[in-house]
Amino acid sequence: MVAKTQEPFFQGSTGKNSRGVLRIVILCLIAGAAIASRLFSVIRFESIIHEFDPWFNFRATKYLVSHGFYDFWDWFDDRTWHPLGRVTGGTLYPGLMVTSGVIYHALRALTIPVDIRNICVLLAPGFSGLTAFATYLFTNEMSTSPSAGLLAAIFMGIAPGYISRSVAGSYDNEAIAIFLLVFTFYLWIKAIKLGSAFWGALCALFYGYMVSAWGGYVFITNLIPLHVFVLVCMGRFSPRVYVSYCTWYALGTLASMQIPFVGFLPIRSSEHMSALGVFGLLQLVGFVEFVRSGVPSKQFATLLRGFVLAVFAISFGGLVLLTVSGVIAPWTGRFYSLEAYQWLRQNTKEDAKIMSWWDYGYQIGGMADRPTLVDNNTWNNTHIATVGKAMSSREEVSYPIMRQHEVDYVLVVFGGLLGYSGDDINKFLWMVRIAEGIWPDEVKERDFFTERGEYRVDDGATQTMKDSLMYKMSYYNYNSLFPPGQAQDRVRGVKMPEVGPVLNTVEEAFTSENWIIRIYKVKDLDNVGRDHASAASFERGNKKKKTTKKRGPKVLRVE
């Protein structure tokens, strides 16, 4: 009878199990160290929310826990942005609040009494431990070394940059978003290695969770398509790549569009176009591979050349057509504003003074090479307030200000036609507020709101709003783009008055192709000493007479 030899502890099946247990213990210690290193403020002082933004997140979480998910989704917060209020449910990423709410209700269901504040304070340290574990999984998928994952987990757990965003009380979106970012990448590598629609769907699910939690989800939106694009360029396209990416893109895009704050951005904004482009590229590559399998090589080479040329011609022609027609202009709206700076450079004197809001000062100075009244340096608040006063006042008040500062042209940004929400009408209240800070007796923010406290630009706008230079320059001649009575502001989503504003002291000099930038020339003093309103009225009367000449009676010719 042969005696059974005993295996060394770290060799054979026993050693393999022992190493697995040891890795689990080390991972738990790493997670514990990651969590403990972030609890110093709670242990040393007290459990409290830190910084600025986390306090709003904490307040929103309390509302969610108290009133339920659907009330939170429709929550109109009248305690901020007074008197306007804020439609909170549709203007934030709800993932952080929902995560805390789920943990709170789960603990209560287990009869564990806990205060929502403590959950919010400890959420970021808790997720830092999960991030270390996700980093271990991600690195193990990328490397064959068993110790690489543990080293990566250690470095992630103690990374100073990550600690600063995940200490106890730092209740911000990054508290859970970093974990979701790493774990989504792990699921993507798993899906592409296995070619599994199941893992692709899991990756899409956590991608949707990431979208609900943080605006930095665009990292994933662009890095995964970049990975696939590089694989295709290296000739490593395979059914696994096709199945994984198509599953992730289809389900992930649908999931992300369920967040009201994101909406249709995945199919409209430039940040998401790379993902859509790679999705289309995979369909073409998949079709080519399918044809290759059923066609002789010589015939395939001929078909491939013709197919590539046809796709390129159709795509390029369609792109040009859609760009000219303005269909894809919202994706590249900022590009169309650059033509205005070129116009200023080519059609105005080198010393022509340009008045605009300070946001565009550096661009005007750099691209148009023209002097500006204010720019992004914002060192002189009084001078900025002067521009704000000119923009928010009646023409009779604005014109002396412009003459005093030798203004030759006025530039405004208007997004009503294109749907560009970063225009001057949306910034206008800041111009009013800054001007009111210097001239409280002349400029009053309250005059720009209706009796019900609404900021409107349609028929219901206040007379002060309609008389302001900014309003007139933005909507001047805007009605001419639409059939009578159908002019609409696509940013504010309102129907405009049938009769547009009239300008007396400035005249339209240039409007960019998609109406993003409008430039007006300041008129000189009238030659015969009339005020501008009378002179403009006289000119309009002459034009009207010229266009309405009397004609003799029509006589039908009888054969």
Rosetta blueprint (number, residue, H / E / L):
1 M L
2 V L
3 A L
4 K L
5 T L
6 Q L
7 E L
8 P L
9 F L
10 F L
11 Q L
12 G H
13 S H
14 T H
15 G H
16 K H
17 N H
18 S H
19 R H
20 G H
21 V H
22 L H
23 R H
24 I H
25 V H
26 I H
27 L H
28 C H
29 L H
30 I H
31 A H
32 G H
33 A H
34 A H
35 I H
36 A H
37 S L
38 R L
39 L L
40 F H
41 S H
42 V H
43 I H
44 R H
45 F L
46 E L
47 S L
48 I L
49 I L
50 H L
51 E L
52 F L
53 D H
54 P H
55 W H
56 F H
57 N H
58 F H
59 R H
60 A H
61 T H
62 K H
63 Y H
64 L H
65 V H
66 S H
67 H H
68 G L
69 F H
70 Y H
71 D H
72 F H
73 W H
74 D L
75 W L
76 F E
77 D E
78 D L
79 R L
80 T L
81 W L
82 H L
83 P L
84 L L
85 G L
86 R E
87 V E
88 T L
89 G L
90 G L
91 T L
92 L L
93 Y L
94 P L
95 G H
96 L H
97 M H
98 V H
99 T H
100 S H
101 G H
102 V H
103 I H
104 Y H
105 H H
106 A H
107 L H
108 R H
109 A H
110 L L
111 T L
112 I L
113 P L
114 V L
115 D L
116 I H
117 R H
118 N H
119 I H
120 C H
121 V H
122 L H
123 L H
124 A H
125 P H
126 G H
127 F H
128 S H
129 G H
130 L H
131 T H
132 A H
133 F H
134 A H
135 T H
136 Y H
137 L H
138 F H
139 T H
140 N H
141 E H
142 M H
143 S L
144 T L
145 S L
146 P L
147 S L
148 A H
149 G H
150 L H
151 L H
152 A H
153 A H
154 I H
155 F H
156 M H
157 G H
158 I H
159 A L
160 P H
161 G H
162 Y H
163 I H
164 S H
165 R L
166 S L
167 V L
168 A L
169 G L
170 S L
171 Y L
172 D L
173 N L
174 E H
175 A H
176 I H
177 A H
178 I H
179 F H
180 L H
181 L H
182 V H
183 F H
184 T H
185 F H
186 Y H
187 L H
188 W H
189 I H
190 K H
191 A H
192 I H
193 K H
194 L H
195 G L
196 S L
197 A H
198 F H
199 W H
200 G H
201 A H
202 L H
203 C H
204 A H
205 L H
206 F H
207 Y H
208 G H
209 Y H
210 M H
211 V H
212 S H
213 A H
214 W L
215 G H
216 G H
217 Y H
218 V H
219 F H
220 I H
221 T H
222 N H
223 L H
224 I H
225 P H
226 L H
227 H H
228 V H
229 F H
230 V H
231 L H
232 V H
233 C H
234 M L
235 G L
236 R L
237 F L
238 S L
239 P H
240 R H
241 V H
242 Y H
243 V H
244 S H
245 Y H
246 C H
247 T H
248 W H
249 Y H
250 A H
251 L H
252 G H
253 T H
254 L H
255 A H
256 S H
257 M L
258 Q L
259 I L
260 P L
261 F L
262 V L
263 G L
264 F L
265 L H
266 P H
267 I H
268 R L
269 S L
270 S H
271 E H
272 H H
273 M H
274 S H
275 A H
276 L H
277 G H
278 V H
279 F H
280 G H
281 L H
282 L H
283 Q H
284 L H
285 V H
286 G H
287 F H
288 V H
289 E H
290 F H
291 V H
292 R H
293 S H
294 G H
295 V L
296 P L
297 S H
298 K H
299 Q H
300 F H
301 A H
302 T H
303 L H
304 L H
305 R H
306 G H
307 F H
308 V H
309 L H
310 A H
311 V H
312 F H
313 A H
314 I H
315 S H
316 F H
317 G H
318 G H
319 L H
320 V H
321 L H
322 L H
323 T H
324 V H
325 S H
326 G L
327 V L
328 I L
329 A H
330 P H
331 W H
332 T H
333 G H
334 R H
335 F H
336 Y H
337 S H
338 L H
339 E H
340 A H
341 Y H
342 Q H
343 W H
344 L H
345 R H
346 Q H
347 N H
348 T L
349 K L
350 E L
351 D L
352 A L
353 K L
354 I E
355 M E
356 S L
357 W L
358 W H
359 D H
360 Y H
361 G H
362 Y H
363 Q H
364 I H
365 G H
366 G H
367 M H
368 A H
369 D L
370 R L
371 P L
372 T E
373 L L
374 V L
375 D L
376 N L
377 N L
378 T L
379 W L
380 N L
381 N H
382 T H
383 H H
384 I H
385 A H
386 T H
387 V H
388 G H
389 K H
390 A H
391 M H
392 S H
393 S L
394 R L
395 E H
396 E H
397 V H
398 S H
399 Y H
400 P H
401 I H
402 M H
403 R H
404 Q H
405 H L
406 E L
407 V L
408 D L
409 Y E
410 V E
411 L E
412 V E
413 V E
414 F L
415 G L
416 G L
417 L L
418 L L
419 G L
420 Y L
421 S L
422 G L
423 D L
424 D H
425 I H
426 N H
427 K H
428 F H
429 L H
430 W H
431 M H
432 V H
433 R H
434 I H
435 A H
436 E H
437 G H
438 I H
439 W L
440 P L
441 D L
442 E L
443 V L
444 K L
445 E H
446 R H
447 D H
448 F H
449 F L
450 T L
451 E L
452 R L
453 G L
454 E L
455 Y L
456 R L
457 V L
458 D L
459 D L
460 G L
461 A L
462 T L
463 Q H
464 T H
465 M H
466 K H
467 D H
468 S L
469 L H
470 M H
471 Y H
472 K H
473 M H
474 S H
475 Y H
476 Y L
477 N L
478 Y H
479 N H
480 S H
481 L H
482 F L
483 P L
484 P L
485 G L
486 Q L
487 A L
488 Q E
489 D E
490 R L
491 V L
492 R L
493 G L
494 V E
495 K E
496 M L
497 P L
498 E L
499 V L
500 G L
501 P L
502 V L
503 L L
504 N L
505 T L
506 V E
507 E E
508 E E
509 A E
510 F E
511 T E
512 S L
513 E L
514 N L
515 W L
516 I L
517 I E
518 R E
519 I E
520 Y E
521 K E
522 V E
523 K L
524 D L
525 L L
526 D L
527 N L
528 V L
529 G L
530 R L
531 D L
532 H H
533 A H
534 S H
535 A H
536 A H
537 S H
538 F H
539 E H
540 R H
541 G H
542 N H
543 K H
544 K H
545 K H
546 K H
547 T H
548 T L
549 K L
550 K L
551 R L
552 G L
553 P L
554 K L
555 V L
556 L L
557 R L
558 V L
559 E L
